[in-house]
């Protein structure tokens, strides 16, 4: 899918308008849950601030050449999503705020 078309689709999904010049964008919602950090004994060590935390959703859209470069340079470290690969390149990934009704889909990679 071309980035312009993908950004247009994002814009129609109860989201804030995406920037048209971005090369990488993801849907996300502000974190609502209370987050706790725990030690190995499962004792709470900290309540994590939600400030500036976003829950990534799908779809995620990237300029093709940027995504190809990110996968070519991915290395062996595990990643949770394509946006993390773009982050590792030092490139900005724009958050497009979306409705909490957007359900993140997961599909096993084989």
C-alpha positions in Angstrom: 0.0 0.0 0.0 1.4 3.4 -0.9 2.1 5.7 2.1 -0.2 8.5 0.9 -3.2 6.1 0.7 -2.3 4.5 4.0 -2.2 7.9 5.7 -5.6 8.7 4.1 -7.0 5.6 5.6 -5.6 6.4 9.0 -7.2 9.8 8.7 -10.6 8.2 8.2 -10.4 5.9 11.3 -11.6 8.3 14.0 -8.0 9.6 14.4 -6.4 12.9 14.5 -5.2 14.0 11.1 -1.9 12.4 10.2 0.9 14.7 8.9 1.1 14.3 5.1 4.9 14.6 5.0 5.7 11.8 7.5 7.6 8.8 6.3 6.5 6.6 9.3 3.4 6.7 11.4 1.5 4.5 13.8 -1.9 4.6 15.4 -1.8 4.9 19.2 -3.9 5.7 22.2 -2.7 7.3 25.4 -2.0 4.7 28.1 -4.9 4.6 30.6 -3.9 1.8 32.9 -1.9 2.1 36.0 1.5 0.6 35.3 3.6 -1.1 38.0 7.2 -2.2 37.8 8.1 -5.3 39.9 11.2 -7.1 40.9 11.8 -10.9 40.3 9.8 -11.7 43.4 6.9 -9.8 42.0 7.1 -7.1 44.6 6.2 -3.7 43.3 9.2 -1.4 43.1 7.6 1.5 41.3 4.4 3.0 39.8 5.4 4.1 36.3 4.2 7.5 35.2 1.8 7.4 32.2 2.9 10.8 31.0 4.1 10.5 27.4 3.3 6.8 27.2 1.2 5.6 24.2 -0.2 2.1 23.4 0.7 1.3 19.8 -2.1 0.0 17.6 -2.4 -1.1 14.0 -2.2 -0.3 11.2 1.3 1.1 11.1 2.5 2.7 7.9 6.0 3.4 6.5 7.6 4.6 3.4 8.6 1.4 1.6 12.3 2.3 1.2 12.6 3.1 4.9 11.0 -0.2 5.9 13.2 -2.1 3.6 16.3 -0.4 5.0 15.1 -1.1 8.6 14.7 -4.8 7.9 18.0 -5.0 6.2 19.7 -3.6 9.3 17.6 -5.3 11.9 20.3 -7.5 13.5 19.4 -10.2 16.0 17.7 -8.2 18.8 14.0 -9.0 19.1 11.5 -6.4 18.1 7.9 -6.0 19.0 6.7 -4.1 15.8 8.0 -2.5 12.6 8.0 0.9 14.2 10.8 -0.3 16.6 13.0 -1.1 13.6 12.5 2.4 12.2 13.3 3.9 15.6 16.6 1.9 15.6 17.5 3.7 12.4 17.2 7.0 14.3 14.2 8.0 12.1 11.1 9.7 13.6 7.9 7.7 13.8 4.8 9.9 14.1 2.0 9.0 16.5 -1.5 9.4 15.1 -3.9 9.5 18.0 -6.8 7.2 17.5 -9.9 5.9 19.3 -9.6 3.4 22.0 -12.2 1.4 20.0 -9.5 0.6 17.5 -8.6 -3.1 18.3 -5.0 -4.1 17.7 -4.8 -7.2 15.7 -2.1 -9.8 16.2 -1.0 -12.4 13.7 1.7 -15.0 14.4 4.8 -14.6 12.2 6.0 -17.9 10.8 
